[in-house]
Amino acid sequence: MERIVENPDKIKKAEIVIGIPSYKEADSIGYVVSVVDEGLNRYFGKKEKVIINVDNNSPDGTKEVFLETPTKTPKLYISTPPGVKGKGRNIRNLFEAAVELGAKVVIMVDADLKSITPQWIQYLAEPIYLGHDYVVPIYIRHKYDGTITNNISYPLTRVLYGLRVRQPIAGDFAFSGKLARAYLTEKTWNENVFEFGIDIWMTTTAIVRGFKVCQTFLGAPKSHRAKDPSAHLGPMFYQVIGTMFSLAIDYEYIWKDTEYSMPTNIFGFGLGVKDEPPAVSVNKENLLKNFLEGADQYTKIWETVIALPNLDELMEIKKKDVDKVKVPAELWARILFDYIVAYRDEVFPRTELLNSLIPIYYIRTLGYVNETKNMDTKEAEDYLDNECRIMESEKYYLIAKWNQTPRKDGIPSIVQYLG
């Protein structure tokens, strides 16, 4: 992939690489760079290191702010060509740079972080030096921040691949140079992965390829540009969920043999951080409105994709008042499994199919908000863990439907073999 490189410090080798992916982050990247630089020099002062901004040719001066921010650590700017966007393309440039520089440790942090501390660099890097290949953060988040994570990416990762990785699309990760090389050789790169599907792709690939995965407590509530869960999702939803569904097709041979989920190793243990994540407001009426509009817009798709008992139960929710809405974990799991099989067989164009899931995701989010409204962060975490366990218990439904549904690709089902 063509790239634009500015290397004012003539860096040719680095043991530790910090990558900051960006697009139009001129107002926030300078702070992140300063904190990263402090962390690198405080904890890894004698190591060869570099901070890399992997950018999408931002027109707002992101490059200039990055390069002009004073640091002791050398800096390197890499960009996609003008007009070429996608977070995944930035991260691929990071993989390539890390391999070319001979990095042992690669850390990736979001460019809009407000809560990053110098200790984050230590907490992310040390597990790699101790032999792990992929480090996922644990940080305190408001119970309504990251509802795609809470309702889809976290439970589905548990259900499918048997590893409890709480923030599989966190945006802040560490990985070994060995894993960076492996990522570049993968055959599952596609357009969604080149966009916002990159985070879940990285996490899933690390798990299914047998790399050593752990989690680390970063010691601060995550603060970034949080969004109302009822707001318009844009392409991020179908890029992330589409990547998850595509990988489920590729790794059928793994998840069918995965019966239970297990915890990972966890570094750190709270460190006395106060439970005060930034507040996230939720427009419950808008969530219900989006669901009701979706029920009208996607009637044909829902009737085709969702098994009748599941659809009947879902439609009962239309009669509920906004404060009484609940979507049981069993129902939510079965609907997601219906969609995975429909995605495999492309019963509708995949983008249209995933867009039709969004209104159901909204009503599931509303149910989650109602169920946890009087819970603190710890109580909401316990509630979500139990929901995940319930969803895991429904996995038999996915396997049965996967085996019994005639496949569009012509591969015979188990039923045909046995018949």
C-alpha positions as CSV (number, residue, x, y, z in Angstrom):
1,M,0.0,0.0,0.0
2,E,1.4,3.4,-1.0
3,R,2.3,5.6,2.0
4,I,3.7,9.0,2.7
5,V,6.6,9.1,5.2
6,E,8.2,11.9,7.1
7,N,11.1,10.8,9.2
8,P,12.8,13.9,10.5
9,D,14.8,12.0,13.1
10,K,16.1,9.5,10.6
11,I,14.8,6.5,12.7
12,K,16.0,3.1,11.3
13,K,15.5,0.9,14.4
14,A,13.3,0.8,17.5
15,E,12.6,-1.7,20.2
16,I,9.4,0.0,21.3
17,V,7.0,1.5,18.8
18,I,4.0,3.6,19.9
19,G,1.4,4.1,17.2
20,I,-1.3,6.8,17.2
21,P,-3.8,6.3,14.4
22,S,-5.6,9.5,13.4
23,Y,-7.9,11.4,11.1
24,K,-8.5,15.0,11.9
25,E,-7.2,14.9,15.5
26,A,-5.3,18.2,15.5
27,D,-7.1,19.4,18.6
28,S,-6.3,16.3,20.7
29,I,-3.2,14.5,19.4
30,G,-0.6,16.9,21.0
31,Y,-1.7,16.0,24.5
32,V,-1.6,12.2,23.8
33,V,1.9,12.6,22.3
34,S,3.2,14.5,25.3
35,V,1.9,11.9,27.8
36,V,3.2,9.0,25.7
37,D,6.6,10.6,25.6
38,E,6.6,11.1,29.3
39,G,5.7,7.4,29.9
40,L,8.3,6.1,27.5
41,N,11.1,8.1,29.1
42,R,10.0,7.4,32.6
43,Y,9.7,3.7,32.3
44,F,11.8,2.7,29.3
45,G,14.4,5.5,29.2
46,K,17.2,3.3,27.9
47,K,15.3,1.5,25.2
48,E,15.3,2.5,21.5
49,K,11.9,3.9,20.9
50,V,9.8,6.0,18.5
51,I,6.3,7.5,18.4
52,I,4.5,7.1,15.1
53,N,1.5,9.0,13.9
54,V,-0.3,6.8,11.4
55,D,-2.7,9.2,9.7
56,N,-5.2,9.5,6.9
57,N,-3.7,12.7,5.4
58,S,-5.7,14.8,7.8
59,P,-6.5,18.2,6.3
60,D,-6.8,19.9,9.7
61,G,-3.1,20.1,10.6
62,T,-2.8,16.9,12.6
63,K,0.6,16.1,11.1
64,E,1.9,19.6,12.0
65,V,0.7,19.3,15.6
66,F,2.2,15.9,15.9
67,L,5.6,16.8,14.5
68,E,5.8,20.1,16.4
69,T,4.8,18.7,19.8
70,P,8.1,18.8,21.9
71,T,9.3,15.3,22.8
72,K,12.5,13.5,23.9
73,T,11.4,10.5,21.9
74,P,12.0,10.6,18.1
75,K,8.9,10.8,16.0
76,L,7.8,9.4,12.6
77,Y,4.8,10.4,10.5
78,I,3.2,7.9,8.1
79,S,0.1,8.7,6.1
80,T,-2.1,7.1,3.5
81,P,-2.2,9.0,0.2
82,P,-4.8,11.8,-0.2
83,G,-8.3,10.5,-0.4
84,V,-7.4,7.1,1.1
85,K,-9.1,6.7,4.5
86,G,-9.7,4.0,7.0
87,K,-8.4,3.2,10.5
88,G,-7.4,-0.2,9.4
89,R,-5.2,1.2,6.7
90,N,-3.5,3.3,9.3
91,I,-2.9,0.3,11.5
92,R,-1.5,-1.8,8.6
93,N,1.0,1.0,8.1
94,L,1.8,0.7,11.8
95,F,2.4,-3.1,11.4
96,E,4.7,-2.6,8.5
97,A,6.7,0.1,10.2
98,A,7.0,-2.0,13.4
99,V,8.3,-4.9,11.4
100,E,10.7,-2.7,9.4
101,L,12.1,-1.2,12.6
102,G,12.5,-4.5,14.3
103,A,10.2,-3.7,17.1
104,K,9.7,-6.1,20.0
105,V,6.9,-4.1,21.6
106,V,4.2,-2.2,19.7
107,I,1.6,-0.1,21.6
108,M,-1.4,1.5,19.9
109,V,-3.4,4.3,21.6
110,D,-6.3,6.5,20.4
111,A,-5.6,10.1,19.4
112,D,-8.6,11.5,21.2
113,L,-7.8,10.2,24.7
114,K,-8.2,12.6,27.6
115,S,-7.4,10.2,30.4
116,I,-4.2,8.6,29.2
117,T,-1.4,8.6,31.8
118,P,2.3,7.9,31.6
119,Q,1.6,4.6,33.5
120,W,-0.5,3.3,30.6
121,I,2.7,2.8,28.6
122,Q,4.2,0.8,31.4
123,Y,1.0,-1.3,32.0
124,L,0.7,-2.1,28.3
125,A,4.3,-2.8,27.5
126,E,5.3,-5.0,30.5
127,P,3.1,-8.0,29.7
128,I,4.8,-8.2,26.3
129,Y,8.2,-8.3,27.9
130,L,6.9,-11.0,30.2
131,G,6.0,-13.2,27.2
132,H,2.5,-12.2,26.1
133,D,1.7,-11.3,22.5
134,Y,-1.4,-9.3,22.8
135,V,-2.5,-7.0,25.6
136,V,-6.1,-5.7,25.9
137,P,-6.9,-2.9,28.4
138,I,-9.3,-3.0,31.3
139,Y,-10.4,0.4,32.4
140,I,-13.4,1.8,34.2
141,R,-16.0,3.0,31.7
142,H,-19.4,4.4,32.3
143,K,-22.0,1.6,32.1
144,Y,-23.5,3.3,29.0
145,D,-20.2,4.0,27.2
146,G,-19.4,1.4,24.6
147,T,-22.8,-0.3,24.1
148,I,-21.6,-2.1,21.0
149,T,-18.9,-3.6,23.1
150,N,-21.3,-4.5,25.9
151,N,-24.0,-5.9,23.8
152,I,-22.2,-7.5,20.8
153,S,-18.5,-7.6,20.5
154,Y,-17.7,-8.7,24.1
155,P,-20.4,-11.3,24.5
156,L,-19.9,-12.7,21.0
157,T,-16.2,-13.0,21.5
158,R,-16.8,-15.0,24.7
159,V,-19.5,-17.1,23.1
160,L,-17.5,-17.9,19.9
161,Y,-13.9,-18.2,20.9
162,G,-14.1,-18.9,24.6
163,L,-12.0,-16.1,26.0
164,R,-13.3,-13.3,28.2
165,V,-11.7,-10.2,26.7
166,R,-13.7,-7.3,28.2
167,Q,-12.7,-4.6,25.7
168,P,-12.1,-6.3,22.3
169,I,-12.5,-3.1,20.3
170,A,-10.9,-0.8,22.9
171,G,-8.6,1.0,20.4
172,D,-5.7,0.9,22.9
173,F,-3.6,-2.3,22.6
174,A,-0.1,-3.7,22.9
175,F,1.3,-6.5,20.8
176,S,4.5,-8.2,20.1
177,G,6.6,-7.8,17.0
178,K,6.0,-11.4,16.2
179,L,2.2,-10.8,16.2
180,A,2.7,-7.7,14.0
181,R,4.4,-9.9,11.4
182,A,1.6,-12.5,11.6
183,Y,-1.0,-9.8,11.0
184,L,0.6,-8.8,7.8
185,T,0.4,-12.4,6.5
186,E,-3.3,-12.9,7.3
187,K,-5.6,-13.6,4.4
188,T,-8.7,-12.2,6.1
189,W,-8.0,-8.6,5.3
190,N,-11.1,-7.0,3.6
191,E,-12.6,-3.6,3.2
192,N,-14.3,-3.7,6.7
193,V,-11.0,-4.5,8.3
194,F,-9.3,-1.6,6.5
195,E,-11.9,0.6,8.2
196,F,-13.4,0.3,11.8
197,G,-13.3,-3.5,11.7
198,I,-9.6,-3.5,12.5
199,D,-9.8,-3.6,16.3
200,I,-12.1,-6.7,16.5
201,W,-10.1,-8.3,13.7
202,M,-6.8,-7.9,15.7
203,T,-8.4,-9.3,18.9
204,T,-10.0,-12.2,17.1
205,T,-7.0,-13.1,15.1
206,A,-4.7,-13.1,18.1
207,I,-7.1,-15.5,19.9
208,V,-7.7,-17.9,17.1
209,R,-4.1,-18.1,16.0
210,G,-3.1,-19.2,19.5
211,F,-1.1,-16.1,20.5
212,K,-0.8,-15.4,24.3
213,V,-3.5,-12.9,25.1
214,C,-3.9,-11.1,28.4
215,Q,-5.6,-8.0,29.9
216,T,-4.1,-5.2,31.8
217,F,-5.7,-2.7,34.2
218,L,-4.7,0.8,33.0
219,G,-5.5,2.5,36.3
220,A,-7.8,5.3,35.0
221,P,-11.4,5.6,33.8
222,K,-11.3,6.0,30.0
223,S,-12.2,9.4,28.9
224,H,-12.6,10.2,25.2
225,R,-15.4,11.5,22.9
226,A,-18.2,9.4,24.3
227,K,-21.4,9.3,22.3
228,D,-25.1,8.9,23.2
229,P,-25.9,5.2,22.4
230,S,-29.1,6.4,20.6
231,A,-27.1,8.5,18.1
232,H,-26.7,7.6,14.5
233,L,-24.1,4.8,14.2
234,G,-22.9,5.4,10.6
235,P,-20.7,2.8,9.0
236,M,-18.9,1.8,12.2
237,F,-21.6,-0.6,13.1
238,Y,-21.6,-2.7,10.0
239,Q,-17.8,-2.6,9.7
240,V,-17.3,-3.9,13.2
241,I,-20.2,-6.4,13.2
242,G,-19.6,-7.4,9.6
243,T,-16.0,-8.2,10.5
244,M,-17.1,-10.3,13.5
245,F,-19.6,-12.2,11.3
246,S,-17.1,-12.8,8.5
247,L,-14.5,-14.1,11.0
248,A,-17.2,-16.5,12.4
249,I,-17.5,-17.9,8.9
250,D,-13.7,-18.2,8.5
251,Y,-13.2,-19.8,12.0
252,E,-16.2,-22.1,12.1
253,Y,-13.7,-25.0,12.8
254,I,-12.7,-23.2,16.1
255,W,-15.9,-21.9,17.6
256,K,-17.8,-25.1,17.0
257,D,-15.3,-26.9,19.3
258,T,-15.3,-24.2,21.9
259,E,-17.7,-25.1,24.7
260,Y,-16.9,-22.7,27.6
261,S,-15.3,-19.3,28.1
262,M,-12.3,-18.8,30.3
263,P,-10.7,-15.7,31.8
264,T,-7.4,-14.4,30.6
265,N,-4.4,-13.5,32.7
266,I,-4.9,-10.0,34.1
267,F,-2.1,-7.6,35.1
268,G,-2.8,-5.0,37.8
269,F,-5.6,-5.0,40.3
270,G,-7.4,-1.7,40.4
271,L,-4.6,0.3,41.9
272,G,-7.0,2.3,44.1
273,V,-8.5,4.2,41.2
274,K,-11.8,5.9,42.1
275,D,-14.9,4.7,40.2
276,E,-15.7,8.0,38.5
277,P,-15.9,7.5,34.7
278,P,-17.3,10.3,32.6
279,A,-21.0,10.4,32.5
280,V,-22.9,9.3,29.3
281,S,-26.4,10.5,28.7
282,V,-28.9,8.2,26.9
283,N,-32.1,9.3,25.0
284,K,-34.3,6.4,25.8
285,E,-37.2,7.7,23.7
286,N,-34.9,7.9,20.7
287,L,-33.9,4.3,21.2
288,L,-37.5,3.2,21.2
289,K,-38.3,5.4,18.2
290,N,-35.4,4.0,16.2
291,F,-36.6,0.4,16.9
292,L,-40.2,1.1,15.9
293,E,-39.1,2.8,12.7
294,G,-36.9,-0.1,12.0
295,A,-39.7,-2.6,12.5
296,D,-41.6,-0.9,9.7
297,Q,-38.6,-0.4,7.4
298,Y,-37.1,-3.9,7.7
299,T,-40.2,-6.1,8.0
300,K,-39.3,-8.2,5.0
301,I,-35.7,-8.8,6.2
302,W,-36.7,-9.6,9.8
303,E,-39.4,-12.0,8.6
304,T,-36.8,-13.8,6.5
305,V,-33.8,-13.8,8.8
306,I,-35.3,-14.2,12.3
307,A,-36.8,-17.5,13.3
308,L,-40.5,-17.1,13.9
309,P,-40.6,-17.7,17.7
310,N,-37.8,-15.2,18.1
311,L,-39.5,-12.7,15.9
312,D,-42.8,-13.1,17.7
313,E,-41.1,-12.4,21.0
314,L,-39.3,-9.4,19.6
315,M,-42.5,-7.9,18.2
316,E,-44.1,-8.1,21.6
317,I,-41.7,-5.4,22.7
318,K,-43.5,-2.9,20.4
319,K,-46.4,-2.9,23.0
320,K,-44.1,-1.9,25.9
321,D,-43.7,1.5,27.4
322,V,-40.2,2.9,27.1
323,D,-39.4,2.3,30.8
324,K,-40.7,-1.3,30.7
325,V,-38.7,-2.5,27.7
326,K,-36.5,-5.6,28.3
327,V,-34.8,-7.8,25.7
328,P,-33.8,-11.1,27.5
329,A,-30.3,-12.3,26.9
330,E,-31.6,-15.6,25.5
331,L,-33.6,-13.8,22.8
332,W,-30.8,-11.4,22.0
333,A,-28.4,-14.3,21.5
334,R,-30.7,-16.3,19.3
335,I,-31.4,-13.2,17.1
336,L,-27.6,-12.6,16.7
337,F,-27.2,-16.2,15.8
338,D,-30.0,-15.9,13.2
339,Y,-28.1,-13.0,11.7
340,I,-24.8,-14.7,11.6
341,V,-26.3,-17.6,9.5
342,A,-28.1,-15.1,7.3
343,Y,-24.9,-13.2,6.8
344,R,-23.0,-16.4,5.9
345,D,-25.6,-17.2,3.2
346,E,-26.1,-13.6,2.0
347,V,-29.9,-13.9,2.1
348,F,-29.9,-10.1,1.6
349,P,-27.0,-7.8,0.6
350,R,-24.7,-7.8,3.6
351,T,-24.7,-4.1,4.3
352,E,-28.5,-4.0,4.1
353,L,-28.7,-7.0,6.3
354,L,-26.4,-5.5,9.0
355,N,-28.3,-2.2,8.8
356,S,-31.5,-4.1,9.6
357,L,-29.9,-5.3,12.8
358,I,-29.3,-1.8,14.1
359,P,-32.9,-1.1,15.3
360,I,-32.8,-4.4,17.2
361,Y,-29.4,-3.4,18.7
362,Y,-31.1,-0.1,19.8
363,I,-33.9,-1.9,21.6
364,R,-31.5,-4.3,23.3
365,T,-29.5,-1.2,24.4
366,L,-32.8,0.3,25.8
367,G,-33.4,-2.9,27.7
368,Y,-29.9,-2.8,29.1
369,V,-30.4,0.8,30.2
370,N,-33.6,0.0,32.0
371,E,-32.2,-3.1,33.7
372,T,-29.1,-1.2,35.0
373,K,-30.5,2.2,35.7
374,N,-30.1,1.9,39.5
375,M,-26.8,0.1,39.4
376,D,-23.3,1.4,39.9
377,T,-20.5,0.5,37.6
378,K,-19.5,-2.7,39.6
379,E,-23.1,-3.9,39.7
380,A,-23.6,-3.2,36.0
381,E,-20.5,-5.3,35.3
382,D,-21.8,-8.2,37.3
383,Y,-25.1,-7.9,35.5
384,L,-23.4,-8.0,32.1
385,D,-21.3,-11.0,33.1
386,N,-24.4,-12.9,33.9
387,E,-26.0,-11.9,30.6
388,C,-22.9,-13.2,28.8
389,R,-23.2,-16.5,30.6
390,I,-26.8,-16.8,29.5
391,M,-25.8,-16.1,25.9
392,E,-23.1,-18.7,26.1
393,S,-25.7,-21.2,27.2
394,E,-27.6,-20.5,23.9
395,K,-24.7,-21.5,21.7
396,Y,-26.3,-24.8,20.9
397,Y,-28.9,-22.8,18.9
398,L,-26.2,-21.3,16.7
399,I,-24.5,-24.7,16.0
400,A,-27.8,-26.4,15.2
401,K,-29.0,-23.6,12.9
402,W,-25.5,-23.4,11.2
403,N,-25.6,-27.2,10.5
404,Q,-29.2,-27.4,9.4
405,T,-29.6,-24.4,7.2
406,P,-28.8,-25.2,3.5
407,R,-25.7,-23.3,2.6
408,K,-25.7,-20.9,-0.4
409,D,-22.0,-21.8,-1.1
410,G,-23.1,-25.4,-1.9
411,I,-21.1,-27.0,1.0
412,P,-23.4,-29.8,2.3
413,S,-24.7,-29.4,5.8
414,I,-24.3,-32.1,8.5
415,V,-27.9,-33.0,8.0
416,Q,-27.3,-33.8,4.3
417,Y,-24.3,-35.9,5.3
418,L,-26.3,-37.8,7.9
419,G,-29.5,-38.1,5.7
